[in-house]
């Protein structure tokens, strides 16, 4: 285990076309995980969804229209956001600049560790 990792050298997994995810987490403690999302070519959408995890985030680069609960706001570089557990939320990443977003989840997202795509990107078969 390494104590340090450089963001630009971390392994990225594509979870949807043009959207990559990088994970950094406590290997022996399930309370916290950091996720970096890189959106190569906005616009891109994260449909409304909710989960049991508390989520804190930071816009490192780019711009997005976030909806959290009943509130919608345009957020840009150097903006933090907070999403309580089980509150519906989603985002539309706006262009033209690449989006880079850092999210902290508590507890960790076991589905992310298992390499699963987020459920809101799964194809729906009617």
Phi and psi in degrees as a GROMACS rama.xvg file:
@    title "Ramachandran Plot"
@    xaxis  label "Phi"
@    yaxis  label "Psi"
@TYPE xy
-96.2827  145.523  UNK-2
-83.2939  -19.3069  UNK-3
-127.575  149.763  UNK-4
-145.5  141.906  UNK-5
-94.6669  131.466  UNK-6
-53.8495  -44.3259  UNK-7
-73.0404  -7.73114  UNK-8
-108.128  -4.14511  UNK-9
-74.1478  149.061  UNK-10
-66.4378  135.596  UNK-11
-117.31  140.278  UNK-12
-116.32  128.948  UNK-13
-76.4887  122.998  UNK-14
-106.056  -13.5131  UNK-15
-163.08  161.284  UNK-16
-53.5597  120.616  UNK-17
78.6847  5.42524  UNK-18
-122.04  120.16  UNK-19
-117.191  149.098  UNK-20
-125.263  135.274  UNK-21
-121.923  139.529  UNK-22
-117.246  141.834  UNK-23
-141.974  122.015  UNK-24
-151.34  165.083  UNK-25
-80.239  116.793  UNK-26
-68.7367  -26.6946  UNK-27
-112.228  12.511  UNK-28
-144.103  114.269  UNK-29
-81.3307  17.0305  UNK-30
-88.9093  -16.4439  UNK-31
-151.442  142.563  UNK-32
-146.531  140.262  UNK-33
-109.478  132.902  UNK-34
-124.792  132.761  UNK-35
-108.87  124.319  UNK-36
-107.395  128.826  UNK-37
-117.879  121.931  UNK-38
-108.907  106.812  UNK-39
-66.9763  -42.664  UNK-40
-139.492  83.5136  UNK-41
-60.0419  157.881  UNK-42
-80.4532  153.999  UNK-43
-148.46  152.248  UNK-44
-122.742  141.503  UNK-45
-112.087  102.702  UNK-46
-58.0736  157.741  UNK-47
-56.4746  135.107  UNK-48
-161.569  172.533  UNK-49
-148.048  158.776  UNK-50
-152.834  166.913  UNK-51
-74.4869  -11.7923  UNK-52
-82.689  140.745  UNK-53
-78.4557  143.017  UNK-54
-135.136  127.121  UNK-55
-114.427  145.351  UNK-56
-144.144  167.371  UNK-57
-146.689  132.961  UNK-58
-86.6737  107.825  UNK-59
-82.3413  -36.0394  UNK-60
-156.15  143.156  UNK-61
100.021  -162.251  UNK-62
-152.021  143.919  UNK-63
-148.307  153.783  UNK-64
-101.778  107.672  UNK-65
-99.8194  142.206  UNK-66
-120.483  124.811  UNK-67
-130.297  115.463  UNK-68
62.5863  -126.506  UNK-69
-98.1855  6.12237  UNK-70
-105.496  135.411  UNK-71
-124.531  136.825  UNK-72
-151.418  145.982  UNK-73
-84.9959  125.372  UNK-74
-117.335  146.768  UNK-75
-130.653  179.929  UNK-76
-42.2483  138.941  UNK-77
72.4043  23.759  UNK-78
-109.383  133.174  UNK-79
-92.9526  154.98  UNK-80
-142.109  156.434  UNK-81
-131.719  130.483  UNK-82
-126.728  110.473  UNK-83
-67.4085  161.093  UNK-84
-58.09  141.669  UNK-85
62.1654  22.3496  UNK-86
-101.681  127.811  UNK-87
-65.0272  137.299  UNK-88
-155.299  161.676  UNK-89
-168.95  172.409  UNK-90
-152.35  149.713  UNK-91
-116.834  116.159  UNK-92
-80.3691  124.114  UNK-93
-98.2206  150.019  UNK-94
-94.9192  -171.029  UNK-95
-90.173  -11.8493  UNK-96
-74.2081  143.815  UNK-97
-53.8484  140.847  UNK-98
-99.1498  134.713  UNK-99
-130.616  120.072  UNK-100
-126.955  134.371  UNK-101
-107.976  123.177  UNK-102
-118.26  141.915  UNK-103
-116.999  125.171  UNK-104
-113.167  141.136  UNK-105
-140.408  122.634  UNK-106
-71.4412  -179.885  UNK-107
-62.3359  156.107  UNK-108
-89.2431  95.6423  UNK-109
-60.0583  -33.6749  UNK-110
-62.1581  -34.6563  UNK-111
-68.5153  -41.7894  UNK-112
-61.4932  -33.5057  UNK-113
-80.6574  0.0369771  UNK-114
82.9582  9.58068  UNK-115
-72.6482  147.108  UNK-116
-70.8443  148.394  UNK-117
-57.6924  141.923  UNK-118
-57.674  -27.2642  UNK-119
-76.0448  -8.39487  UNK-120
-100.885  -4.26012  UNK-121
-66.5493  142.707  UNK-122
-71.6992  139.137  UNK-123
-98.6822  126.755  UNK-124
-104.783  115.146  UNK-125
